[in-house]
Amino acid sequence: MMEQSRANKQEMIDKQEDIEKRRRFGQFSTPYELAKEMVSFGLGLLDTDEVTFLEPCLGSGAFYSALLNVTDDDYTVKFATGIEIDPVYYSCAKSLWSDTGINIINDNFAKVEPDRKYNFVLTNPPYVRHHYISQDDKIHLAETEKMETEIALSGLAGLYCHFILLANKWLASNAICGWLVPSEFMDVNYGSGIKDYLLNHVHLLRIHRYDPDNSMFSDALVSSCVIWFKNEVVTYDYEVAFTFSGTHEKPIQKKQVKKSELLKECKWTRFPEKEIRREKTNGVTLGDFFEIKRGLATGDNNFFILEREKISELGMDMSFFKPILPSPRYLKTDFVSSDKDGIPQIEPQYFLLDCELSEQEIEKNYPATWDYLQSGVNKTSKKYLCKNRKKWYWQEQRESTYFLCSYMGRSKDNRSPIRFILNLSDAVATNSYLMLYPKEHLQQAISENPHSVYKIWEMLKSIRKNEIEEEGRVYGGGLKKIEPKELAKVSCGDLVDLCAV
C-alpha cells in the first residue's frame, strides 16, 4: 500500500516538473522494480543480518520502499538515513516515511557530515553535467574528496562521480554499496579517478550494465549500470564480474575480468561482450596520420548559420560569410563536391556569419549586418559560448579539410554508426562533425597525387564497425559516439602503404 502511494506521488511530481529542468539537475526517478532488484542483490552481499541503510539522494524513497518490502525476518533495519536536497521531494518522502524510523535530512549530501557509519548504501545519484556545477562548488568538492580519498577528479566529472567519493566517509568497514550511475564513466578520461577508487580504495565486486537499447529511464538520455563494491582494500589480483542486460540474477552475458587487466584497459564497456585486448602487432592508428579536431561551435547555429537566400533578403555582405555544411542528419551524401568558388554542391547551401570587424566598423560601414547583429543582442549574445568571447559574434576558427566524420549515430543494418565524408569544397563544419586534418607525411602524399584523397576516403570507409565501436562509447537508446582522442586510436594500417608510394 505504501509503495503504491509513493509511486502515485512520484508520478505527480515528475509530471509537474519541467523535463529539461529535471535533466539539468539530474533528477531521474528510479523505477521501483529496479530498486527492488538492487536491494535483493545487495542484501545477499552483506555479511551481517543487521542493516544500517544510507540513501544519499532519497527522492521519494524508492530504494527505502524496496528495502522495507524485501527485508523479512532474516534482516533487521537497525537505522536508516535519507538525504534529499530538493524541498518538493523531501516533503514527499517526509509525508510517506516519517513514521517508519528513517532519519530524513533536507540538505545537500555534498555538505552533510556523517552522524554514524553505514553498512548498506544504495542510490541513484544526480546526473548533473560538469558545466552545471559552479566553480565554487567544484573547489569545495575537490577539497573534500582530496582530504578523504586523496583522489582528484577531473573538472569534467559529473556530480555522480563526486558523490561516489563523498560517500566514502559514511561507510562502515565491509559496507556494501550499489550505485546506479551512467555507464559513460567506464570509457571517458574523467572516469579515471572513479576507476582508481574502485580498484585501489575499495573492493570492486561487480558492474552490471543495462542494455542501452532499452534504457531503464524513459526520460534520460544515458545508458545505465550498477556498480557494486565492498568497503575493504584488497591487495591481491582478484576478479571482477561484468554482466550485461537482463537482471542481476539472470544477466544475458557475464565475464570475470582480473583487476590487473582493468588497470590496463581504458574502455570497460567492452566487457563482458568482448575479450581482453592484447597489444596489437601493428599499432598504426588514425592519430598517426591525422590531427583530429571537433568542428567549430558557433554558440547559436540558428542565428549564425543562414541560407544564401536569407542573406540576400537581409541585404548583408557575402564577404562576411563562409560556406558551412549542414549537420550530418541533413547531409544526405557522403561525397561533397564543389563549384569553382569552393561552395558545396548541395541544396540548400548554408553559410556561417564570420565577421571579425569591431562593432563600430560594422555600424558605420555595413548597416544591414549591424541590424542583424542587433537582433541577436538580447538572446544570442547572452548564450554561454557567445558571452565568454571577446566579441560575442566572433567565431571559433577552423580550416576546411577533405575528411570529416559524423561522430555520433545509431547502427542500422549492421553498418557503422559513424560516417566518413569526403569534402572537396571550402566548407567548414560545426561541432556535430570531427574534422580530420592530414599530418605532414600524408599531406605530402596528397600533394604529389591529388587523386589519392579518394583512396584515403575509401580506406576510412572500410574501417570495420567494431574497430570504431571499441574505441567509442554508447548512450541510452543505442546512440554511439566517438570523441577526437578516441577516433585517433582507431587502427588504420592500410594508410601506411599509401604514404609509402
LUMPASE-9797 format. One record per residue (C-alpha): residue in one letter; x, y, z; residue number from 1. Coordinates in steps of 0.5 Angstrom, whole numbers. Example, Ala and Ser with C-alpha at 12.3 -4.5 7.8 and 13.67 -1.06 7.14 Angstrom:
+------+-------+-------+-------+------+
! resn !    c1 !    c2 !    c3 ! resi !
+------+-------+-------+-------+------+
!    A !    25 !    -9 !    16 !    1 !
!    S !    27 !    -2 !    14 !    2 !
+------+-------+-------+-------+------+
END
This chain:
+------+-------+-------+-------+------+
! resn !    c1 !    c2 !    c3 ! resi !
+------+-------+-------+-------+------+
!    M !     0 !     0 !     0 !    1 !
!    M !     6 !     5 !     2 !    2 !
!    E !     9 !     3 !    -5 !    3 !
!    Q !     3 !     5 !    -9 !    4 !
!    S !     2 !    12 !    -5 !    5 !
!    R !    10 !    13 !    -6 !    6 !
!    A !     9 !    11 !   -14 !    7 !
!    N !     3 !    16 !   -15 !    8 !
!    K !     6 !    22 !   -11 !    9 !
!    Q !    13 !    21 !   -15 !   10 !
!    E !     9 !    21 !   -22 !   11 !
!    M !     5 !    27 !   -20 !   12 !
!    I !    12 !    31 !   -18 !   13 !
!    D !    15 !    28 !   -25 !   14 !
!    K !     9 !    31 !   -29 !   15 !
!    Q !     9 !    38 !   -25 !   16 !
!    E !    17 !    39 !   -26 !   17 !
!    D !    19 !    41 !   -33 !   18 !
!    I !    23 !    35 !   -36 !   19 !
!    E !    29 !    40 !   -38 !   20 !
!    K !    30 !    42 !   -31 !   21 !
!    R !    30 !    35 !   -29 !   22 !
!    R !    35 !    33 !   -34 !   23 !
!    R !    39 !    39 !   -32 !   24 !
!    F !    39 !    38 !   -24 !   25 !
!    G !    40 !    30 !   -26 !   26 !
!    Q !    33 !    28 !   -23 !   27 !
!    F !    31 !    21 !   -26 !   28 !
!    S !    27 !    17 !   -21 !   29 !
!    T !    29 !    10 !   -20 !   30 !
!    P !    24 !     5 !   -23 !   31 !
!    Y !    21 !     1 !   -17 !   32 !
!    E !    23 !    -6 !   -20 !   33 !
!    L !    30 !    -4 !   -21 !   34 !
!    A !    30 !    -1 !   -14 !   35 !
!    K !    28 !    -8 !   -11 !   36 !
!    E !    32 !   -12 !   -16 !   37 !
!    M !    38 !    -8 !   -13 !   38 !
!    V !    36 !    -9 !    -6 !   39 !
!    S !    35 !   -16 !    -6 !   40 !
!    F !    42 !   -17 !    -9 !   41 !
!    G !    46 !   -12 !    -5 !   42 !
!    L !    43 !   -16 !     2 !   43 !
!    G !    46 !   -22 !    -1 !   44 !
!    L !    53 !   -19 !    -1 !   45 !
!    L !    52 !   -17 !     6 !   46 !
!    D !    56 !   -21 !    12 !   47 !
!    T !    51 !   -19 !    17 !   48 !
!    D !    44 !   -19 !    18 !   49 !
!    E !    43 !   -12 !    22 !   50 !
!    V !    43 !    -7 !    16 !   51 !
!    T !    45 !     1 !    17 !   52 !
!    F !    42 !     4 !    11 !   53 !
!    L !    44 !    10 !     7 !   54 !
!    E !    41 !    14 !     1 !   55 !
!    P !    45 !    20 !    -1 !   56 !
!    C !    39 !    22 !    -6 !   57 !
!    L !    33 !    20 !    -3 !   58 !
!    G !    28 !    23 !    -8 !   59 !
!    S !    21 !    20 !    -6 !   60 !
!    G !    24 !    14 !    -3 !   61 !
!    A !    24 !     8 !    -8 !   62 !
!    F !    30 !     5 !    -5 !   63 !
!    Y !    28 !     5 !     2 !   64 !
!    S !    21 !     3 !     0 !   65 !
!    A !    24 !    -3 !    -3 !   66 !
!    L !    28 !    -4 !     3 !   67 !
!    L !    22 !    -5 !     7 !   68 !
!    N !    19 !    -9 !     3 !   69 !
!    V !    25 !   -14 !     1 !   70 !
!    T !    27 !   -15 !     8 !   71 !
!    D !    24 !   -20 !    12 !   72 !
!    D !    25 !   -24 !    19 !   73 !
!    D !    32 !   -25 !    16 !   74 !
!    Y !    34 !   -18 !    17 !   75 !
!    T !    34 !   -12 !    21 !   76 !
!    V !    34 !    -5 !    19 !   77 !
!    K !    37 !    -2 !    25 !   78 !
!    F !    37 !     5 !    23 !   79 !
!    A !    37 !     9 !    16 !   80 !
!    T !    38 !    16 !    14 !   81 !
!    G !    36 !    19 !     7 !   82 !
!    I !    38 !    26 !     5 !   83 !
!    E !    35 !    30 !     0 !   84 !
!    I !    36 !    37 !    -3 !   85 !
!    D !    30 !    38 !    -7 !   86 !
!    P !    25 !    41 !    -2 !   87 !
!    V !    19 !    38 !    -6 !   88 !
!    Y !    22 !    31 !    -6 !   89 !
!    Y !    24 !    32 !     1 !   90 !
!    S !    17 !    34 !     3 !   91 !
!    C !    14 !    28 !    -1 !   92 !
!    A !    19 !    23 !     3 !   93 !
!    K !    17 !    26 !    10 !   94 !
!    S !    10 !    25 !     9 !   95 !
!    L !    11 !    18 !     7 !   96 !
!    W !    16 !    15 !    11 !   97 !
!    S !    17 !    19 !    18 !   98 !
!    D !    13 !    14 !    22 !   99 !
!    T !    18 !     9 !    20 !  100 !
!    G !    24 !    11 !    23 !  101 !
!    I !    28 !    13 !    18 !  102 !
!    N !    32 !    20 !    19 !  103 !
!    I !    30 !    24 !    13 !  104 !
!    I !    35 !    31 !    12 !  105 !
!    N !    33 !    36 !     7 !  106 !
!    D !    40 !    38 !     5 !  107 !
!    N !    46 !    38 !     0 !  108 !
!    F !    49 !    31 !     1 !  109 !
!    A !    56 !    34 !    -1 !  110 !
!    K !    56 !    39 !     5 !  111 !
!    V !    53 !    34 !    10 !  112 !
!    E !    58 !    31 !    16 !  113 !
!    P !    56 !    24 !    17 !  114 !
!    D !    53 !    22 !    24 !  115 !
!    R !    55 !    15 !    24 !  116 !
!    K !    58 !    10 !    19 !  117 !
!    Y !    53 !     5 !    15 !  118 !
!    N !    54 !    -2 !    12 !  119 !
!    F !    49 !    -1 !     6 !  120 !
!    V !    49 !     4 !     1 !  121 !
!    L !    44 !     4 !    -5 !  122 !
!    T !    43 !    10 !    -9 !  123 !
!    N !    41 !    14 !   -16 !  124 !
!    P !    46 !    20 !   -15 !  125 !
!    P !    44 !    26 !   -19 !  126 !
!    Y !    47 !    26 !   -26 !  127 !
!    V !    49 !    33 !   -27 !  128 !
!    R !    54 !    35 !   -32 !  129 !
!    H !    60 !    39 !   -30 !  130 !
!    H !    58 !    45 !   -33 !  131 !
!    Y !    52 !    46 !   -29 !  132 !
!    I !    57 !    45 !   -23 !  133 !
!    S !    59 !    52 !   -20 !  134 !
!    Q !    67 !    54 !   -20 !  135 !
!    D !    66 !    55 !   -12 !  136 !
!    D !    62 !    48 !   -11 !  137 !
!    K !    68 !    45 !   -16 !  138 !
!    I !    73 !    47 !   -11 !  139 !
!    H !    69 !    45 !    -5 !  140 !
!    L !    68 !    38 !    -8 !  141 !
!    A !    75 !    37 !   -10 !  142 !
!    E !    78 !    40 !    -3 !  143 !
!    T !    73 !    35 !     1 !  144 !
!    E !    75 !    29 !    -4 !  145 !
!    K !    82 !    30 !    -4 !  146 !
!    M !    82 !    30 !     4 !  147 !
!    E !    78 !    24 !     5 !  148 !
!    T !    81 !    19 !    -1 !  149 !
!    E !    87 !    23 !    -4 !  150 !
!    I !    84 !    23 !   -11 !  151 !
!    A !    83 !    29 !   -15 !  152 !
!    L !    77 !    28 !   -20 !  153 !
!    S !    78 !    32 !   -27 !  154 !
!    G !    74 !    38 !   -27 !  155 !
!    L !    70 !    35 !   -33 !  156 !
!    A !    67 !    30 !   -28 !  157 !
!    G !    59 !    30 !   -27 !  158 !
!    L !    56 !    30 !   -20 !  159 !
!    Y !    55 !    23 !   -19 !  160 !
!    C !    63 !    22 !   -19 !  161 !
!    H !    64 !    27 !   -14 !  162 !
!    F !    58 !    23 !   -10 !  163 !
!    I !    62 !    17 !   -10 !  164 !
!    L !    68 !    19 !    -7 !  165 !
!    L !    64 !    24 !    -2 !  166 !
!    A !    60 !    18 !     1 !  167 !
!    N !    67 !    14 !     3 !  168 !
!    K !    67 !    18 !    10 !  169 !
!    W !    60 !    15 !    11 !  170 !
!    L !    62 !     8 !    10 !  171 !
!    A !    63 !     2 !    16 !  172 !
!    S !    68 !    -3 !    15 !  173 !
!    N !    66 !    -8 !    10 !  174 !
!    A !    60 !    -4 !     8 !  175 !
!    I !    56 !    -6 !     1 !  176 !
!    C !    55 !     0 !    -4 !  177 !
!    G !    51 !     0 !   -10 !  178 !
!    W !    51 !     6 !   -14 !  179 !
!    L !    46 !     6 !   -20 !  180 !
!    V !    50 !    11 !   -25 !  181 !
!    P !    51 !    13 !   -32 !  182 !
!    S !    56 !     8 !   -35 !  183 !
!    E !    60 !    13 !   -39 !  184 !
!    F !    65 !    14 !   -33 !  185 !
!    M !    67 !     7 !   -36 !  186 !
!    D !    70 !    10 !   -42 !  187 !
!    V !    72 !    17 !   -41 !  188 !
!    N !    78 !    20 !   -39 !  189 !
!    Y !    74 !    24 !   -33 !  190 !
!    G !    72 !    17 !   -30 !  191 !
!    S !    80 !    15 !   -29 !  192 !
!    G !    79 !    18 !   -22 !  193 !
!    I !    73 !    13 !   -20 !  194 !
!    K !    76 !     7 !   -23 !  195 !
!    D !    82 !     9 !   -19 !  196 !
!    Y !    78 !     9 !   -13 !  197 !
!    L !    74 !     3 !   -15 !  198 !
!    L !    81 !    -1 !   -16 !  199 !
!    N !    85 !     1 !   -10 !  200 !
!    H !    81 !     4 !    -5 !  201 !
!    V !    75 !    -1 !    -4 !  202 !
!    H !    74 !    -8 !    -7 !  203 !
!    L !    70 !    -8 !   -13 !  204 !
!    L !    65 !   -14 !   -14 !  205 !
!    R !    61 !   -13 !   -20 !  206 !
!    I !    59 !    -8 !   -25 !  207 !
!    H !    52 !   -10 !   -28 !  208 !
!    R !    51 !    -6 !   -35 !  209 !
!    Y !    44 !    -5 !   -37 !  210 !
!    D !    42 !    -5 !   -45 !  211 !
!    P !    43 !     2 !   -48 !  212 !
!    D !    38 !     0 !   -53 !  213 !
!    N !    33 !    -1 !   -47 !  214 !
!    S !    34 !     5 !   -43 !  215 !
!    M !    32 !     4 !   -35 !  216 !
!    F !    30 !    11 !   -35 !  217 !
!    S !    25 !    14 !   -41 !  218 !
!    D !    26 !    21 !   -39 !  219 !
!    A !    34 !    20 !   -39 !  220 !
!    L !    39 !    20 !   -45 !  221 !
!    V !    44 !    16 !   -42 !  222 !
!    S !    46 !     8 !   -41 !  223 !
!    S !    46 !     6 !   -34 !  224 !
!    C !    50 !     1 !   -30 !  225 !
!    V !    50 !    -1 !   -23 !  226 !
!    I !    57 !    -1 !   -19 !  227 !
!    W !    58 !    -6 !   -13 !  228 !
!    F !    63 !    -5 !    -8 !  229 !
!    K !    65 !    -7 !    -1 !  230 !
!    N !    69 !    -2 !     3 !  231 !
!    E !    75 !    -6 !     4 !  232 !
!    V !    82 !    -6 !     1 !  233 !
!    V !    84 !   -12 !    -3 !  234 !
!    T !    92 !   -12 !    -5 !  235 !
!    Y !    92 !   -19 !    -9 !  236 !
!    D !    90 !   -19 !   -16 !  237 !
!    Y !    82 !   -21 !   -16 !  238 !
!    E !    77 !   -22 !   -21 !  239 !
!    V !    71 !   -17 !   -22 !  240 !
!    A !    64 !   -19 !   -25 !  241 !
!    F !    62 !   -16 !   -31 !  242 !
!    T !    55 !   -17 !   -33 !  243 !
!    F !    50 !   -14 !   -39 !  244 !
!    S !    43 !   -14 !   -40 !  245 !
!    G !    38 !   -18 !   -36 !  246 !
!    T !    37 !   -17 !   -29 !  247 !
!    H !    43 !   -18 !   -23 !  248 !
!    E !    40 !   -25 !   -22 !  249 !
!    K !    40 !   -27 !   -29 !  250 !
!    P !    44 !   -23 !   -34 !  251 !
!    I !    45 !   -24 !   -41 !  252 !
!    Q !    52 !   -24 !   -41 !  253 !
!    K !    58 !   -25 !   -36 !  254 !
!    K !    65 !   -25 !   -36 !  255 !
!    Q !    70 !   -25 !   -30 !  256 !
!    V !    76 !   -20 !   -31 !  257 !
!    K !    82 !   -19 !   -27 !  258 !
!    K !    84 !   -13 !   -23 !  259 !
!    S !    91 !   -13 !   -27 !  260 !
!    E !    87 !   -13 !   -33 !  261 !
!    L !    82 !    -7 !   -31 !  262 !
!    L !    88 !    -3 !   -29 !  263 !
!    K !    91 !    -3 !   -37 !  264 !
!    E !    84 !    -3 !   -40 !  265 !
!    C !    81 !     4 !   -41 !  266 !
!    K !    75 !     2 !   -44 !  267 !
!    W !    71 !    -2 !   -39 !  268 !
!    T !    64 !    -2 !   -43 !  269 !
!    R !    68 !    -7 !   -48 !  270 !
!    F !    66 !   -13 !   -42 !  271 !
!    P !    63 !   -18 !   -42 !  272 !
!    E !    62 !   -18 !   -49 !  273 !
!    K !    69 !   -17 !   -52 !  274 !
!    E !    75 !   -21 !   -50 !  275 !
!    I !    81 !   -17 !   -46 !  276 !
!    R !    85 !   -13 !   -51 !  277 !
!    R !    92 !   -15 !   -52 !  278 !
!    E !    98 !   -11 !   -55 !  279 !
!    K !    97 !   -10 !   -63 !  280 !
!    T !   103 !   -12 !   -67 !  281 !
!    N !   101 !    -7 !   -72 !  282 !
!    G !   100 !    -1 !   -68 !  283 !
!    V !    98 !     4 !   -73 !  284 !
!    T !    92 !     9 !   -72 !  285 !
!    L !    89 !    15 !   -75 !  286 !
!    G !    92 !    19 !   -70 !  287 !
!    D !    99 !    17 !   -74 !  288 !
!    F !    96 !    21 !   -80 !  289 !
!    F !    91 !    26 !   -78 !  290 !
!    E !    90 !    32 !   -73 !  291 !
!    I !    83 !    31 !   -71 !  292 !
!    K !    79 !    36 !   -68 !  293 !
!    R !    72 !    38 !   -67 !  294 !
!    G !    68 !    42 !   -71 !  295 !
!    L !    67 !    50 !   -69 !  296 !
!    A !    62 !    51 !   -64 !  297 !
!    T !    58 !    58 !   -66 !  298 !
!    G !    54 !    59 !   -60 !  299 !
!    D !    48 !    59 !   -63 !  300 !
!    N !    47 !    55 !   -70 !  301 !
!    N !    40 !    58 !   -72 !  302 !
!    F !    43 !    65 !   -71 !  303 !
!    F !    50 !    65 !   -74 !  304 !
!    I !    48 !    60 !   -80 !  305 !
!    L !    44 !    62 !   -86 !  306 !
!    E !    42 !    60 !   -93 !  307 !
!    R !    44 !    64 !   -98 !  308 !
!    E !    37 !    67 !  -100 !  309 !
!    K !    36 !    69 !   -93 !  310 !
!    I !    43 !    73 !   -93 !  311 !
!    S !    41 !    76 !  -100 !  312 !
!    E !    34 !    78 !   -97 !  313 !
!    L !    37 !    82 !   -91 !  314 !
!    G !    42 !    85 !   -95 !  315 !
!    M !    48 !    83 !   -92 !  316 !
!    D !    55 !    83 !   -95 !  317 !
!    M !    57 !    76 !   -97 !  318 !
!    S !    64 !    77 !   -95 !  319 !
!    F !    63 !    76 !   -88 !  320 !
!    F !    60 !    69 !   -90 !  321 !
!    K !    64 !    63 !   -91 !  322 !
!    P !    61 !    56 !   -93 !  323 !
!    I !    59 !    51 !   -88 !  324 !
!    L !    56 !    44 !   -88 !  325 !
!    P !    49 !    42 !   -85 !  326 !
!    S !    49 !    38 !   -79 !  327 !
!    P !    50 !    30 !   -81 !  328 !
!    R !    43 !    29 !   -80 !  329 !
!    Y !    41 !    34 !   -86 !  330 !
!    L !    47 !    32 !   -90 !  331 !
!    K !    45 !    26 !   -95 !  332 !
!    T !    51 !    25 !   -98 !  333 !
!    D !    58 !    23 !   -96 !  334 !
!    F !    61 !    26 !  -102 !  335 !
!    V !    61 !    34 !  -102 !  336 !
!    S !    63 !    36 !  -109 !  337 !
!    S !    65 !    44 !  -110 !  338 !
!    D !    64 !    49 !  -115 !  339 !
!    K !    69 !    54 !  -118 !  340 !
!    D !    68 !    58 !  -112 !  341 !
!    G !    69 !    53 !  -107 !  342 !
!    I !    62 !    53 !  -105 !  343 !
!    P !    59 !    46 !  -104 !  344 !
!    Q !    54 !    43 !  -109 !  345 !
!    I !    49 !    41 !  -104 !  346 !
!    E !    42 !    44 !  -103 !  347 !
!    P !    40 !    48 !   -99 !  348 !
!    Q !    47 !    52 !   -98 !  349 !
!    Y !    49 !    54 !   -92 !  350 !
!    F !    54 !    60 !   -90 !  351 !
!    L !    57 !    62 !   -83 !  352 !
!    L !    57 !    69 !   -81 !  353 !
!    D !    64 !    70 !   -79 !  354 !
!    C !    66 !    78 !   -78 !  355 !
!    E !    72 !    80 !   -75 !  356 !
!    L !    71 !    87 !   -75 !  357 !
!    S !    69 !    92 !   -69 !  358 !
!    E !    62 !    94 !   -67 !  359 !
!    Q !    64 !   101 !   -69 !  360 !
!    E !    66 !    99 !   -76 !  361 !
!    I !    60 !    95 !   -77 !  362 !
!    E !    55 !   100 !   -75 !  363 !
!    K !    59 !   105 !   -79 !  364 !
!    N !    60 !   101 !   -86 !  365 !
!    Y !    55 !    95 !   -86 !  366 !
!    P !    48 !    98 !   -83 !  367 !
!    A !    45 !    91 !   -86 !  368 !
!    T !    50 !    87 !   -82 !  369 !
!    W !    49 !    91 !   -76 !  370 !
!    D !    42 !    91 !   -76 !  371 !
!    Y !    42 !    83 !   -76 !  372 !
!    L !    47 !    83 !   -70 !  373 !
!    Q !    43 !    88 !   -66 !  374 !
!    S !    37 !    83 !   -67 !  375 !
!    G !    42 !    78 !   -63 !  376 !
!    V !    44 !    82 !   -57 !  377 !
!    N !    38 !    80 !   -53 !  378 !
!    K !    38 !    73 !   -54 !  379 !
!    T !    44 !    70 !   -57 !  380 !
!    S !    50 !    75 !   -54 !  381 !
!    K !    48 !    72 !   -47 !  382 !
!    K !    49 !    65 !   -49 !  383 !
!    Y !    54 !    61 !   -46 !  384 !
!    L !    60 !    61 !   -51 !  385 !
!    C !    58 !    68 !   -54 !  386 !
!    K !    58 !    72 !   -47 !  387 !
!    N !    65 !    69 !   -46 !  388 !
!    R !    68 !    71 !   -52 !  389 !
!    K !    72 !    78 !   -53 !  390 !
!    K !    67 !    80 !   -58 !  391 !
!    W !    60 !    76 !   -58 !  392 !
!    Y !    60 !    75 !   -65 !  393 !
!    W !    67 !    73 !   -67 !  394 !
!    Q !    67 !    66 !   -69 !  395 !
!    E !    72 !    60 !   -67 !  396 !
!    Q !    77 !    59 !   -73 !  397 !
!    R !    77 !    52 !   -77 !  398 !
!    E !    80 !    51 !   -84 !  399 !
!    S !    76 !    47 !   -88 !  400 !
!    T !    79 !    39 !   -89 !  401 !
!    Y !    78 !    34 !   -94 !  402 !
!    F !    76 !    29 !   -89 !  403 !
!    L !    70 !    29 !   -84 !  404 !
!    C !    67 !    24 !   -79 !  405 !
!    S !    60 !    25 !   -76 !  406 !
!    Y !    62 !    23 !   -69 !  407 !
!    M !    55 !    20 !   -67 !  408 !
!    G !    50 !    16 !   -69 !  409 !
!    R !    46 !     9 !   -69 !  410 !
!    S !    48 !     3 !   -72 !  411 !
!    K !    43 !     1 !   -78 !  412 !
!    D !    43 !    -6 !   -82 !  413 !
!    N !    50 !    -7 !   -78 !  414 !
!    R !    53 !    -1 !   -81 !  415 !
!    S !    58 !     3 !   -77 !  416 !
!    P !    54 !     9 !   -74 !  417 !
!    I !    60 !    13 !   -76 !  418 !
!    R !    60 !    16 !   -83 !  419 !
!    F !    67 !    19 !   -86 !  420 !
!    I !    65 !    24 !   -91 !  421 !
!    L !    70 !    27 !   -97 !  422 !
!    N !    69 !    34 !   -97 !  423 !
!    L !    72 !    37 !  -104 !  424 !
!    S !    69 !    44 !  -102 !  425 !
!    D !    72 !    50 !   -98 !  426 !
!    A !    66 !    49 !   -93 !  427 !
!    V !    68 !    48 !   -85 !  428 !
!    A !    64 !    44 !   -81 !  429 !
!    T !    60 !    45 !   -74 !  430 !
!    N !    62 !    41 !   -68 !  431 !
!    S !    57 !    36 !   -70 !  432 !
!    Y !    63 !    33 !   -74 !  433 !
!    L !    70 !    31 !   -73 !  434 !
!    M !    75 !    34 !   -78 !  435 !
!    L !    81 !    30 !   -80 !  436 !
!    Y !    87 !    34 !   -82 !  437 !
!    P !    92 !    30 !   -85 !  438 !
!    K !    99 !    31 !   -82 !  439 !
!    E !   105 !    33 !   -86 !  440 !
!    H !   107 !    26 !   -89 !  441 !
!    L !   100 !    25 !   -91 !  442 !
!    Q !    99 !    32 !   -94 !  443 !
!    Q !   105 !    31 !   -98 !  444 !
!    A !   103 !    24 !  -101 !  445 !
!    I !    96 !    28 !  -103 !  446 !
!    S !   100 !    34 !  -106 !  447 !
!    E !   104 !    29 !  -110 !  448 !
!    N !    98 !    25 !  -112 !  449 !
!    P !    91 !    30 !  -111 !  450 !
!    H !    87 !    24 !  -113 !  451 !
!    S !    90 !    20 !  -107 !  452 !
!    V !    84 !    23 !  -103 !  453 !
!    Y !    79 !    19 !  -106 !  454 !
!    K !    83 !    13 !  -104 !  455 !
!    I !    84 !    15 !   -97 !  456 !
!    W !    77 !    16 !   -96 !  457 !
!    E !    75 !     9 !   -99 !  458 !
!    M !    80 !     7 !   -93 !  459 !
!    L !    77 !    11 !   -88 !  460 !
!    K !    70 !     8 !   -90 !  461 !
!    S !    73 !     1 !   -90 !  462 !
!    I !    75 !     1 !   -83 !  463 !
!    R !    71 !    -4 !   -79 !  464 !
!    K !    65 !    -2 !   -75 !  465 !
!    N !    68 !    -6 !   -69 !  466 !
!    E !    74 !    -2 !   -69 !  467 !
!    I !    71 !     4 !   -68 !  468 !
!    E !    66 !     2 !   -63 !  469 !
!    E !    71 !    -1 !   -59 !  470 !
!    E !    74 !     6 !   -58 !  471 !
!    G !    68 !    10 !   -57 !  472 !
!    R !    62 !    10 !   -52 !  473 !
!    V !    55 !     8 !   -52 !  474 !
!    Y !    49 !    12 !   -49 !  475 !
!    G !    42 !    11 !   -48 !  476 !
!    G !    38 !     8 !   -54 !  477 !
!    G !    44 !     5 !   -57 !  478 !
!    L !    47 !    12 !   -59 !  479 !
!    K !    54 !    11 !   -61 !  480 !
!    K !    59 !    17 !   -60 !  481 !
!    I !    67 !    18 !   -61 !  482 !
!    E !    71 !    23 !   -59 !  483 !
!    P !    77 !    26 !   -62 !  484 !
!    K !    82 !    23 !   -58 !  485 !
!    E !    78 !    16 !   -59 !  486 !
!    L !    78 !    17 !   -66 !  487 !
!    A !    85 !    18 !   -66 !  488 !
!    K !    86 !    11 !   -63 !  489 !
!    V !    83 !     7 !   -68 !  490 !
!    S !    87 !     2 !   -73 !  491 !
!    C !    88 !     4 !   -80 !  492 !
!    G !    94 !     0 !   -82 !  493 !
!    D !    92 !     1 !   -90 !  494 !
!    L !    94 !     8 !   -90 !  495 !
!    V !   102 !     6 !   -89 !  496 !
!    D !   102 !     3 !   -96 !  497 !
!    L !    99 !    10 !   -99 !  498 !
!    C !   104 !    14 !   -95 !  499 !
!    A !   110 !    10 !   -98 !  500 !
!    V !   108 !    10 !  -105 !  501 !
+------+-------+-------+-------+------+
END
